[in-house]
Amino acid sequence: MNDEHVDSSIDRSNKITLGFLLVVVILMILGVTAWKSLNKLFSAVERYDGASQILITLDRARLHELSYTRDLTSDASKEALHYMNEALSFASSLDSSETNFNNNLNSIKNELERYRDDFVSYVSLNDHLSSSKKSMVQYAQNSSALIDRLRDLQIDYISADTSLTEKLYLEIINSSNAVSLSNNIYSSALLLNKKHEYLKLRESNDLEQNELQILKSMHNDIHALMELETVYFPEDEVKKLLQLIEEYTHVIESRVDTLENSSTFVRYNKVLKDILKLSSSIKKEFGSINDVSLRKLSSAQKLLSKRVVISEQIILLAENVNIARQADRDFSLSNDSTLRDDYSFLVMDVLTNIDSDINNIKELVIEQDEKELLLELKPVIRKYNRDFRYVYDISNEISTISKRMVSSAIRIDFILLSMRDARAREMKEARDLASFISFGGAVFVFSIALLGYLVRKSGNELQSLTEGLKRSNDRVSKAAEAKTNFLAMMSHEIRTPMNAIIGMSYLALEGKLSIKERGYVEKVHNSANLLLGIINDVLDFSKIEAGKVVIESIEFSLYKMIDSFSSIIQERAKEKNLELSININHKVPRMLVGDPLRIHQILINLGSNAITFTDTGSVSIDIDTLEGSGDDIFLKISVKDQGIGMSQSQIENLYTSFTQADSTTTRKYGGTGLGLAITKNLVELMNGTISVTSELGNGSQFNVILPLSSMNMNESKAKTYEKLVLVSDGELDVGGLEAELKKGFFRTVESLSDYRNISDYSKLADIEPILFVFVANSVNDAFLDSLTRCLGNLQSSKSSVSILVNNLSEIDLILNFDHSGELFHYNETLVKKGNLLPLLYNSFEKNRFNVFQFKNETFESGTIFGGRVLVVEDNAINQELVIEILSRHSVETVLAVNGIEAIDILESDTEFDVILMDCQMPLLDGYEATRIIKEEMAIDIPVLALTANVLQSDRLKAKTSGMDGFINKPIVVDEMIHTLSEWIGSSKFKHVIDEGADSTNSTVTKSNEFGFLKVEGVNLEKGLSISGNKPELFMRLLTNFANQYEDKEIFSDDTEVFQINVHTLKGVAGNLGFESIYELCSKIEDDMPNTNQFQVECLKSELVSLCDLINSQSVIGKSNHYLKFGDNEITEIIDNAKSYNIEAIVTLNGTLGEAIMSELSDEVSNELKAAIKTYDFGKIEQILSARFYKY
């Protein structure tokens, strides 16, 4: 869509708009006029209708009010209240400028509010009345029940007293008979006694007959007495008396001559006296019993009489309660106010009298249970009386409110009717305006038709513009898609040469360079990395714009991420001499769920920004959490600096892409201006927020809040032991094992390579629980001794010990190891790289002491020595770079220049640890080649993508094709080796040259090369090992040593200077294997501050001899004698130059290169150096072939 077409559209739109405005003005005039005409009619109709609505609604409210008054249902009250509120709402919604109408309306609202409030009170009081009646009835029922219980109790007591009286009466009859019989017995005893006194005066036969009659009478009376049922009966005395009478009777019947024997007479006289005495006692006893019975009978009769009186009082009390209950029922049913008052007074008087009667009856009652019932009855009567009085008061109040409600309704009706009459008159007057409204309608129809024409014309114009904009939008979309495709292609095309630049510069820095050359190469290397960072920023921003950034939600360790971030940012802060502090609140969970890569990117961007714009002072980074719900938390990141700060206008444009504070900032500090824009977009993609506070010249503070989740499941297990100590004997390389343990949830993992130092660590177990992991290459005495000492310090702690035993046959030695009754538990699962942490977590939860079998080879990492790799790469420079890097790490490589060649190789040779696969190659790209290898050929070899494509879609494509990992271009050597080590570990294939032969040949070569150092006091093997067995490096070290110490004066009068010189020489000599000099320095250092002059002279002599020995060989630059070389060395360099192999440059930068240059003229030598510097492999081949062709 061109500018001319746009201008024409704008002109037509302006004309349409003008016509539209004209029609609108006409309609407005017509509308205002009609409004003025109709406003009066509408107002009248509205007011009339409003009054009618109020009246209808009020009638409905009254209808439901009456229904509630009759039935007292909650539904009726709710409906009535609803219609009252609705009527009030209608009244509130009406409004008018007429004063009289407003006054009437206010009166209606006031009456409606009063009516509604009264009804609310009416309902509330009825609710209270209902509850109070229920309570009153309950108390009335309770009082009747309690009186009934009292009455029943009296009936029981009267019945019991009556039975007692009858029983006592029978006892009196029996006791009276007993008294009579006892009197007879006593009289008989007296008569018998008299007869016995006159025994001598009587004839024996007469005496016997009389006495026997008396005795028989006494015997009969006693038996009659024993048959009586009396309460008290002297049974022992009566039986004794009966026994004496029988004894006496027997004597009388059997005697011969009483007179002749006076002693017999006396003895029987005594028996007779005992009979008289017992008879008298029995008489008195029964007389007393009779008196007691008479008194009991009298008491029982009095109690019975009192019981009858109490019962009469209780019956009267029950009658009064019944009178009160009948009266309160009549009160509730009566509609006559006079009768209701009479009933209420009767109820209250009767209940008051009952309260007094209870007090009187309480004075009469005898038993405790009667008193308790009366005590219980009294408060019940009082509550009954109280509730009735409350019901009486509420009933009166309800009656008053009911009358008031009726009065309010009547007044509202009267006002509404007067308002409706007035509105009817207004409506009659407003109908006269109908003729004018008809004319206005015709004008309105014409205006609408005109407006429709203009709208149609405007719609056509808008459709034309829309189609043009759609075409423009399509072009913009295609341009955006082209930009995305361009960036993806640019990523690959730029990263490929960047890979060569960074890789080659890295290799060059690894070789021998002059100071000036090293400076040049370092600048190239750093600039290439900087350019790579800019490219990454542009690509990241492009992905964000295209919506291709996917935020992951995975478990990660915040502390490990901060460690990684700290290692990067610390170096940058150190370069600018800035103080950097990173603080993590202890409340921050160790494990979180989120996108660690993006959070790390946010930290890097903000931290780098802070350091970039801070010249002096400090930068602080604080990590904290805000409270969330459940496992959800908010991670707060604060980055504060003391840098240049920003003004308010600069803050407003802070997150704009490709911008910085101003052009001066860009020139001074550099950068693309994308960092904060990317950061803001990433934060928002994670549903977080970012804010900044800053003041120009006083620094800035960025605050980022990210919603994340905390992971507690495994962490809760590991929190038992936040510290782990890995203990070994120093013989095994446990680096891989330590790296695997550091992946766990332990806060710190420390490694101890000497069993003997275990005590220092185990003593710390009292401070915090520690998990000790022993690695036993062999279970010997030293190991068992250190284990004993460790366990001895753990007796009172919660620490745990796990032992990894390399030899299965030695596990029994551990299992038989008894520690204070606690034995080690053997886990049969073989410890491998993938199951180490889960096995540890599960084991120490069950047992404190555990033992496992493991193979250390499964944990060896960080090395790819001896591996075999298939490199599939089409770019010649990248081929050389990758092969050179792998060769330096003793990895055999096989090269394929495209996917077809790789497949051909794999058809005959599959013995590879890893395949490095470039993705974009001619003939057959890496994706398709990988798919064929994995699916069709079914070859299970890890395939790592060697690619410059970093977009998520590219990675997804690689994974879909079957690739197992990624190595990014440009290659970062350490990252590449680390990634390969995870897949190679220990090579499965024996493709490395026999180490024994190499070692022997190498040792022989080096021994021959440095044979002049085979003198007493020099350890050649140690010196070579220090230099990594690199002859060129060792030669440079020797030469540097000779240059430094051949003329240097070690001794000094200044003790401190002398001590420093000796200590420095001692360290250098120890590294180079000069043992004699090392020992002399040690002795001199031990004797300080005293100086043994003889030892100093010996040291000088040794130094001179050694320096002369080195100089006599003219090593590296001392004369024109250099390393010897032959045809093989020259041919190898020329072949490498022909194939553009970087090894040619590396060799020429070393000692062999200096030896070759010594054979050249200065002019040719300078040409060769220039070719080496510019990587001109053709020139190198030409110079060497021309000069050394004869070789």
ChimeraX attribute file (.defattr): number of C-alpha atoms within 10 A of each C-alpha:
attribute: neighborCount
match mode: 1-to-1
recipient: residues
	/A:1	12
	/A:2	7
	/A:3	8
	/A:4	9
	/A:5	12
	/A:6	12
	/A:7	11
	/A:8	11
	/A:9	15
	/A:10	14
	/A:11	12
	/A:12	14
	/A:13	15
	/A:14	12
	/A:15	13
	/A:16	18
	/A:17	15
	/A:18	13
	/A:19	14
	/A:20	18
	/A:21	13
	/A:22	14
	/A:23	18
	/A:24	15
	/A:25	13
	/A:26	14
	/A:27	20
	/A:28	13
	/A:29	11
	/A:30	17
	/A:31	14
	/A:32	13
	/A:33	15
	/A:34	17
	/A:35	15
	/A:36	10
	/A:37	17
	/A:38	18
	/A:39	14
	/A:40	17
	/A:41	21
	/A:42	14
	/A:43	18
	/A:44	23
	/A:45	17
	/A:46	16
	/A:47	22
	/A:48	21
	/A:49	15
	/A:50	20
	/A:51	25
	/A:52	17
	/A:53	16
	/A:54	25
	/A:55	17
	/A:56	14
	/A:57	21
	/A:58	23
	/A:59	18
	/A:60	18
	/A:61	25
	/A:62	20
	/A:63	16
	/A:64	21
	/A:65	25
	/A:66	15
	/A:67	16
	/A:68	19
	/A:69	16
	/A:70	10
	/A:71	11
	/A:72	16
	/A:73	12
	/A:74	12
	/A:75	12
	/A:76	20
	/A:77	22
	/A:78	17
	/A:79	18
	/A:80	27
	/A:81	22
	/A:82	17
	/A:83	23
	/A:84	26
	/A:85	18
	/A:86	17
	/A:87	28
	/A:88	21
	/A:89	13
	/A:90	17
	/A:91	20
	/A:92	13
	/A:93	9
	/A:94	16
	/A:95	14
	/A:96	13
	/A:97	7
	/A:98	8
	/A:99	9
	/A:100	11
	/A:101	17
	/A:102	14
	/A:103	11
	/A:104	16
	/A:105	22
	/A:106	14
	/A:107	15
	/A:108	26
	/A:109	19
	/A:110	15
	/A:111	20
	/A:112	24
	/A:113	17
	/A:114	16
	/A:115	23
	/A:116	23
	/A:117	16
	/A:118	19
	/A:119	22
	/A:120	16
	/A:121	16
	/A:122	23
	/A:123	22
	/A:124	13
	/A:125	18
	/A:126	18
	/A:127	14
	/A:128	15
	/A:129	20
	/A:130	14
	/A:131	14
	/A:132	19
	/A:133	18
	/A:134	13
	/A:135	16
	/A:136	25
	/A:137	18
	/A:138	15
	/A:139	21
	/A:140	24
	/A:141	16
	/A:142	17
	/A:143	24
	/A:144	21
	/A:145	14
	/A:146	19
	/A:147	21
	/A:148	15
	/A:149	14
	/A:150	23
	/A:151	21
	/A:152	13
	/A:153	16
	/A:154	20
	/A:155	15
	/A:156	11
	/A:157	18
	/A:158	19
	/A:159	13
	/A:160	12
	/A:161	19
	/A:162	15
	/A:163	13
	/A:164	16
	/A:165	19
	/A:166	14
	/A:167	12
	/A:168	21
	/A:169	17
	/A:170	15
	/A:171	22
	/A:172	23
	/A:173	17
	/A:174	20
	/A:175	28
	/A:176	19
	/A:177	18
	/A:178	29
	/A:179	22
	/A:180	17
	/A:181	22
	/A:182	27
	/A:183	20
	/A:184	18
	/A:185	29
	/A:186	22
	/A:187	17
	/A:188	23
	/A:189	25
	/A:190	19
	/A:191	15
	/A:192	23
	/A:193	18
	/A:194	11
	/A:195	17
	/A:196	18
	/A:197	11
	/A:198	11
	/A:199	17
	/A:200	12
	/A:201	10
	/A:202	13
	/A:203	10
	/A:204	16
	/A:205	9
	/A:206	10
	/A:207	18
	/A:208	19
	/A:209	13
	/A:210	14
	/A:211	22
	/A:212	17
	/A:213	14
	/A:214	19
	/A:215	22
	/A:216	16
	/A:217	14
	/A:218	25
	/A:219	19
	/A:220	14
	/A:221	20
	/A:222	22
	/A:223	14
	/A:224	14
	/A:225	22
	/A:226	15
	/A:227	11
	/A:228	15
	/A:229	14
	/A:230	21
	/A:231	13
	/A:232	14
	/A:233	18
	/A:234	12
	/A:235	11
	/A:236	9
	/A:237	14
	/A:238	20
	/A:239	14
	/A:240	14
	/A:241	23
	/A:242	20
	/A:243	14
	/A:244	17
	/A:245	22
	/A:246	15
	/A:247	13
	/A:248	20
	/A:249	19
	/A:250	12
	/A:251	15
	/A:252	19
	/A:253	12
	/A:254	9
	/A:255	11
	/A:256	11
	/A:257	11
	/A:258	17
	/A:259	12
	/A:260	9
	/A:261	10
	/A:262	11
	/A:263	11
	/A:264	15
	/A:265	15
	/A:266	12
	/A:267	10
	/A:268	18
	/A:269	16
	/A:270	12
	/A:271	15
	/A:272	19
	/A:273	15
	/A:274	17
	/A:275	26
	/A:276	21
	/A:277	15
	/A:278	20
	/A:279	26
	/A:280	18
	/A:281	17
	/A:282	24
	/A:283	19
	/A:284	15
	/A:285	17
	/A:286	24
	/A:287	18
	/A:288	14
	/A:289	20
	/A:290	23
	/A:291	13
	/A:292	13
	/A:293	23
	/A:294	16
	/A:295	12
	/A:296	16
	/A:297	20
	/A:298	13
	/A:299	12
	/A:300	18
	/A:301	17
	/A:302	12
	/A:303	18
	/A:304	18
	/A:305	12
	/A:306	15
	/A:307	21
	/A:308	14
	/A:309	14
	/A:310	21
	/A:311	21
	/A:312	13
	/A:313	18
	/A:314	19
	/A:315	14
	/A:316	14
	/A:317	23
	/A:318	21
	/A:319	14
	/A:320	17
	/A:321	21
	/A:322	16
	/A:323	16
	/A:324	24
	/A:325	21
	/A:326	13
	/A:327	21
	/A:328	25
	/A:329	15
	/A:330	15
	/A:331	22
	/A:332	15
	/A:333	10
	/A:334	14
	/A:335	10
	/A:336	9
	/A:337	12
	/A:338	10
	/A:339	13
	/A:340	20
	/A:341	15
	/A:342	12
	/A:343	21
	/A:344	23
	/A:345	17
	/A:346	17
	/A:347	26
	/A:348	19
	/A:349	14
	/A:350	21
	/A:351	24
	/A:352	14
	/A:353	13
	/A:354	21
	/A:355	19
	/A:356	13
	/A:357	16
	/A:358	18
	/A:359	13
	/A:360	13
	/A:361	18
	/A:362	17
	/A:363	10
	/A:364	15
	/A:365	18
	/A:366	13
	/A:367	9
	/A:368	9
	/A:369	12
	/A:370	19
	/A:371	17
	/A:372	11
	/A:373	16
	/A:374	20
	/A:375	14
	/A:376	14
	/A:377	21
	/A:378	19
	/A:379	14
	/A:380	22
	/A:381	23
	/A:382	17
	/A:383	17
	/A:384	27
	/A:385	23
	/A:386	16
	/A:387	22
	/A:388	23
	/A:389	18
	/A:390	17
	/A:391	24
	/A:392	20
	/A:393	12
	/A:394	18
	/A:395	17
	/A:396	14
	/A:397	14
	/A:398	21
	/A:399	13
	/A:400	13
	/A:401	19
	/A:402	18
	/A:403	10
	/A:404	15
	/A:405	23
	/A:406	12
	/A:407	13
	/A:408	20
	/A:409	18
	/A:410	11
	/A:411	15
	/A:412	22
	/A:413	16
	/A:414	11
	/A:415	15
	/A:416	20
	/A:417	13
	/A:418	12
	/A:419	19
	/A:420	18
	/A:421	11
	/A:422	15
	/A:423	20
	/A:424	14
	/A:425	11
	/A:426	17
	/A:427	17
	/A:428	11
	/A:429	12
	/A:430	18
	/A:431	12
	/A:432	12
	/A:433	14
	/A:434	11
	/A:435	9
	/A:436	13
	/A:437	16
	/A:438	11
	/A:439	11
	/A:440	15
	/A:441	13
	/A:442	11
	/A:443	13
	/A:444	16
	/A:445	12
	/A:446	13
	/A:447	19
	/A:448	15
	/A:449	12
	/A:450	14
	/A:451	19
	/A:452	13
	/A:453	14
	/A:454	19
	/A:455	15
	/A:456	11
	/A:457	15
	/A:458	18
	/A:459	12
	/A:460	12
	/A:461	16
	/A:462	14
	/A:463	12
	/A:464	13
	/A:465	17
	/A:466	12
	/A:467	12
	/A:468	16
	/A:469	13
	/A:470	13
	/A:471	13
	/A:472	13
	/A:473	12
	/A:474	12
	/A:475	12
	/A:476	12
	/A:477	12
	/A:478	12
	/A:479	12
	/A:480	15
	/A:481	13
	/A:482	12
	/A:483	14
	/A:484	17
	/A:485	12
	/A:486	12
	/A:487	19
	/A:488	19
	/A:489	14
	/A:490	17
	/A:491	22
	/A:492	19
	/A:493	13
	/A:494	17
	/A:495	23
	/A:496	20
	/A:497	17
	/A:498	21
	/A:499	24
	/A:500	22
	/A:501	20
	/A:502	27
	/A:503	25
	/A:504	21
	/A:505	21
	/A:506	20
	/A:507	18
	/A:508	22
	/A:509	17
	/A:510	11
	/A:511	17
	/A:512	19
	/A:513	17
	/A:514	10
	/A:515	9
	/A:516	9
	/A:517	14
	/A:518	17
	/A:519	13
	/A:520	13
	/A:521	22
	/A:522	17
	/A:523	13
	/A:524	16
	/A:525	21
	/A:526	13
	/A:527	14
	/A:528	18
	/A:529	18
	/A:530	13
	/A:531	14
	/A:532	20
	/A:533	14
	/A:534	17
	/A:535	18
	/A:536	14
	/A:537	19
	/A:538	19
	/A:539	19
	/A:540	20
	/A:541	21
	/A:542	20
	/A:543	19
	/A:544	17
	/A:545	14
	/A:546	12
	/A:547	10
	/A:548	13
	/A:549	19
	/A:550	14
	/A:551	14
	/A:552	13
	/A:553	14
	/A:554	11
	/A:555	15
	/A:556	18
	/A:557	18
	/A:558	20
	/A:559	17
	/A:560	16
	/A:561	15
	/A:562	18
	/A:563	13
	/A:564	12
	/A:565	16
	/A:566	18
	/A:567	10
	/A:568	14
	/A:569	17
	/A:570	17
	/A:571	11
	/A:572	17
	/A:573	21
	/A:574	12
	/A:575	9
	/A:576	14
	/A:577	13
	/A:578	18
	/A:579	15
	/A:580	19
	/A:581	13
	/A:582	15
	/A:583	12
	/A:584	15
	/A:585	10
	/A:586	10
	/A:587	10
	/A:588	19
	/A:589	19
	/A:590	19
	/A:591	20
	/A:592	24
	/A:593	19
	/A:594	20
	/A:595	17
	/A:596	19
	/A:597	13
	/A:598	19
	/A:599	20
	/A:600	15
	/A:601	16
	/A:602	21
	/A:603	23
	/A:604	18
	/A:605	17
	/A:606	23
	/A:607	27
	/A:608	17
	/A:609	18
	/A:610	27
	/A:611	27
	/A:612	17
	/A:613	18
	/A:614	21
	/A:615	16
	/A:616	15
	/A:617	15
	/A:618	19
	/A:619	23
	/A:620	17
	/A:621	21
	/A:622	15
	/A:623	19
	/A:624	17
	/A:625	20
	/A:626	14
	/A:627	10
	/A:628	13
	/A:629	8
	/A:630	8
	/A:631	13
	/A:632	16
	/A:633	20
	/A:634	20
	/A:635	21
	/A:636	19
	/A:637	22
	/A:638	22
	/A:639	21
	/A:640	24
	/A:641	27
	/A:642	22
	/A:643	25
	/A:644	20
	/A:645	21
	/A:646	20
	/A:647	14
	/A:648	12
	/A:649	9
	/A:650	15
	/A:651	18
	/A:652	11
	/A:653	12
	/A:654	17
	/A:655	19
	/A:656	15
	/A:657	15
	/A:658	13
	/A:659	19
	/A:660	23
	/A:661	17
	/A:662	9
	/A:663	11
	/A:664	10
	/A:665	14
	/A:666	14
	/A:667	9
	/A:668	9
	/A:669	12
	/A:670	12
	/A:671	19
	/A:672	15
	/A:673	19
	/A:674	20
	/A:675	26
	/A:676	20
	/A:677	20
	/A:678	25
	/A:679	23
	/A:680	18
	/A:681	19
	/A:682	23
	/A:683	20
	/A:684	14
	/A:685	17
	/A:686	20
	/A:687	12
	/A:688	18
	/A:689	17
	/A:690	17
	/A:691	12
	/A:692	15
	/A:693	15
	/A:694	21
	/A:695	15
	/A:696	13
	/A:697	12
	/A:698	12
	/A:699	21
	/A:700	22
	/A:701	21
	/A:702	18
	/A:703	17
	/A:704	22
	/A:705	22
	/A:706	22
	/A:707	19
	/A:708	21
	/A:709	22
	/A:710	20
	/A:711	18
	/A:712	15
	/A:713	9
	/A:714	13
	/A:715	18
	/A:716	11
	/A:717	15
	/A:718	22
	/A:719	15
	/A:720	19
	/A:721	22
	/A:722	18
	/A:723	20
	/A:724	22
	/A:725	21
	/A:726	20
	/A:727	22
	/A:728	22
	/A:729	19
	/A:730	13
	/A:731	11
	/A:732	13
	/A:733	15
	/A:734	22
	/A:735	15
	/A:736	19
	/A:737	20
	/A:738	17
	/A:739	15
	/A:740	17
	/A:741	22
	/A:742	17
	/A:743	12
	/A:744	19
	/A:745	23
	/A:746	19
	/A:747	15
	/A:748	13
	/A:749	18
	/A:750	14
	/A:751	14
	/A:752	16
	/A:753	17
	/A:754	14
	/A:755	21
	/A:756	17
	/A:757	13
	/A:758	20
	/A:759	17
	/A:760	11
	/A:761	15
	/A:762	22
	/A:763	16
	/A:764	15
	/A:765	22
	/A:766	15
	/A:767	8
	/A:768	14
	/A:769	20
	/A:770	24
	/A:771	26
	/A:772	24
	/A:773	21
	/A:774	21
	/A:775	27
	/A:776	22
	/A:777	20
	/A:778	15
	/A:779	17
	/A:780	11
	/A:781	9
	/A:782	13
	/A:783	19
	/A:784	16
	/A:785	12
	/A:786	17
	/A:787	21
	/A:788	15
	/A:789	16
	/A:790	23
	/A:791	19
	/A:792	15
	/A:793	19
	/A:794	19
	/A:795	13
	/A:796	10
	/A:797	17
	/A:798	15
	/A:799	25
	/A:800	23
	/A:801	23
	/A:802	23
	/A:803	23
	/A:804	21
	/A:805	23
	/A:806	18
	/A:807	14
	/A:808	10
	/A:809	10
	/A:810	16
	/A:811	19
	/A:812	11
	/A:813	11
	/A:814	19
	/A:815	15
	/A:816	10
	/A:817	15
	/A:818	11
	/A:819	14
	/A:820	9
	/A:821	6
	/A:822	11
	/A:823	16
	/A:824	20
	/A:825	17
	/A:826	18
	/A:827	13
	/A:828	9
	/A:829	12
	/A:830	14
	/A:831	22
	/A:832	17
	/A:833	18
	/A:834	11
	/A:835	11
	/A:836	19
	/A:837	19
	/A:838	12
	/A:839	16
	/A:840	19
	/A:841	17
	/A:842	12
	/A:843	19
	/A:844	20
	/A:845	12
	/A:846	10
	/A:847	15
	/A:848	17
	/A:849	22
	/A:850	22
	/A:851	21
	/A:852	22
	/A:853	23
	/A:854	23
	/A:855	16
	/A:856	21
	/A:857	16
	/A:858	15
	/A:859	24
	/A:860	23
	/A:861	22
	/A:862	18
	/A:863	19
	/A:864	24
	/A:865	19
	/A:866	22
	/A:867	26
	/A:868	25
	/A:869	21
	/A:870	23
	/A:871	23
	/A:872	27
	/A:873	27
	/A:874	20
	/A:875	15
	/A:876	13
	/A:877	20
	/A:878	21
	/A:879	18
	/A:880	21
	/A:881	22
	/A:882	20
	/A:883	22
	/A:884	20
	/A:885	17
	/A:886	22
	/A:887	14
	/A:888	10
	/A:889	15
	/A:890	17
	/A:891	20
	/A:892	19
	/A:893	18
	/A:894	15
	/A:895	18
	/A:896	20
	/A:897	18
	/A:898	24
	/A:899	28
	/A:900	18
	/A:901	16
	/A:902	24
	/A:903	18
	/A:904	11
	/A:905	15
	/A:906	16
	/A:907	12
	/A:908	8
	/A:909	9
	/A:910	12
	/A:911	15
	/A:912	21
	/A:913	23
	/A:914	21
	/A:915	24
	/A:916	25
	/A:917	30
	/A:918	26
	/A:919	27
	/A:920	19
	/A:921	17
	/A:922	12
	/A:923	9
	/A:924	17
	/A:925	19
	/A:926	28
	/A:927	22
	/A:928	16
	/A:929	22
	/A:930	31
	/A:931	17
	/A:932	17
	/A:933	21
	/A:934	18
	/A:935	12
	/A:936	9
	/A:937	13
	/A:938	10
	/A:939	14
	/A:940	12
	/A:941	17
	/A:942	20
	/A:943	23
	/A:944	26
	/A:945	26
	/A:946	25
	/A:947	27
	/A:948	28
	/A:949	23
	/A:950	18
	/A:951	17
	/A:952	13
	/A:953	12
	/A:954	15
	/A:955	17
	/A:956	11
	/A:957	12
	/A:958	24
	/A:959	17
	/A:960	13
	/A:961	19
	/A:962	20
	/A:963	24
	/A:964	17
	/A:965	18
	/A:966	22
	/A:967	21
	/A:968	18
	/A:969	27
	/A:970	23
	/A:971	24
	/A:972	15
	/A:973	17
	/A:974	10
	/A:975	12
	/A:976	18
	/A:977	18
	/A:978	15
	/A:979	18
	/A:980	27
	/A:981	19
	/A:982	15
	/A:983	19
	/A:984	25
	/A:985	21
	/A:986	19
	/A:987	20
	/A:988	13
	/A:989	12
	/A:990	11
	/A:991	14
	/A:992	14
	/A:993	11
	/A:994	9
	/A:995	9
	/A:996	9
	/A:997	10
	/A:998	11
	/A:999	11
	/A:1000	11
	/A:1001	12
	/A:1002	13
	/A:1003	15
	/A:1004	13
	/A:1005	13
	/A:1006	17
	/A:1007	16
	/A:1008	12
	/A:1009	14
	/A:1010	17
	/A:1011	12
	/A:1012	13
	/A:1013	17
	/A:1014	13
	/A:1015	11
	/A:1016	9
	/A:1017	16
	/A:1018	20
	/A:1019	18
	/A:1020	20
	/A:1021	15
	/A:1022	17
	/A:1023	20
	/A:1024	22
	/A:1025	14
	/A:1026	15
	/A:1027	16
	/A:1028	11
	/A:1029	16
	/A:1030	12
	/A:1031	17
	/A:1032	15
	/A:1033	17
	/A:1034	19
	/A:1035	19
	/A:1036	15
	/A:1037	16
	/A:1038	19
	/A:1039	19
	/A:1040	13
	/A:1041	19
	/A:1042	21
	/A:1043	15
	/A:1044	11
	/A:1045	16
	/A:1046	16
	/A:1047	11
	/A:1048	12
	/A:1049	10
	/A:1050	17
	/A:1051	18
	/A:1052	11
	/A:1053	7
	/A:1054	8
	/A:1055	14
	/A:1056	11
	/A:1057	13
	/A:1058	19
	/A:1059	19
	/A:1060	13
	/A:1061	17
	/A:1062	21
	/A:1063	17
	/A:1064	13
	/A:1065	19
	/A:1066	20
	/A:1067	14
	/A:1068	15
	/A:1069	20
	/A:1070	21
	/A:1071	18
	/A:1072	23
	/A:1073	20
	/A:1074	24
	/A:1075	19
	/A:1076	19
	/A:1077	24
	/A:1078	23
	/A:1079	16
	/A:1080	18
	/A:1081	24
	/A:1082	16
	/A:1083	13
	/A:1084	20
	/A:1085	18
	/A:1086	11
	/A:1087	10
	/A:1088	13
	/A:1089	12
	/A:1090	10
	/A:1091	15
	/A:1092	12
	/A:1093	11
	/A:1094	9
	/A:1095	14
	/A:1096	18
	/A:1097	12
	/A:1098	13
	/A:1099	22
	/A:1100	19
	/A:1101	12
	/A:1102	17
	/A:1103	22
	/A:1104	15
	/A:1105	13
	/A:1106	23
	/A:1107	19
	/A:1108	14
	/A:1109	15
	/A:1110	21
	/A:1111	19
	/A:1112	12
	/A:1113	14
	/A:1114	16
	/A:1115	20
	/A:1116	20
	/A:1117	14
	/A:1118	14
	/A:1119	11
	/A:1120	11
	/A:1121	14
	/A:1122	21
	/A:1123	16
	/A:1124	10
	/A:1125	12
	/A:1126	9
	/A:1127	11
	/A:1128	10
	/A:1129	14
	/A:1130	19
	/A:1131	17
	/A:1132	14
	/A:1133	22
	/A:1134	22
	/A:1135	13
	/A:1136	19
	/A:1137	23
	/A:1138	16
	/A:1139	13
	/A:1140	19
	/A:1141	21
	/A:1142	21
	/A:1143	19
	/A:1144	24
	/A:1145	27
	/A:1146	20
	/A:1147	18
	/A:1148	21
	/A:1149	19
	/A:1150	16
	/A:1151	20
	/A:1152	19
	/A:1153	20
	/A:1154	17
	/A:1155	19
	/A:1156	19
	/A:1157	19
	/A:1158	16
	/A:1159	15
	/A:1160	16
	/A:1161	10
	/A:1162	11
	/A:1163	9
	/A:1164	15
	/A:1165	17
	/A:1166	13
	/A:1167	15
	/A:1168	22
	/A:1169	19
	/A:1170	14
	/A:1171	18
	/A:1172	18
	/A:1173	15
	/A:1174	11
	/A:1175	17
	/A:1176	16
	/A:1177	20
	/A:1178	14
	/A:1179	18
	/A:1180	24
	/A:1181	21
	/A:1182	14
	/A:1183	18
	/A:1184	20
	/A:1185	15
	/A:1186	9
	/A:1187	12
	/A:1188	15
	/A:1189	11
	/A:1190	7
	/A:1191	11
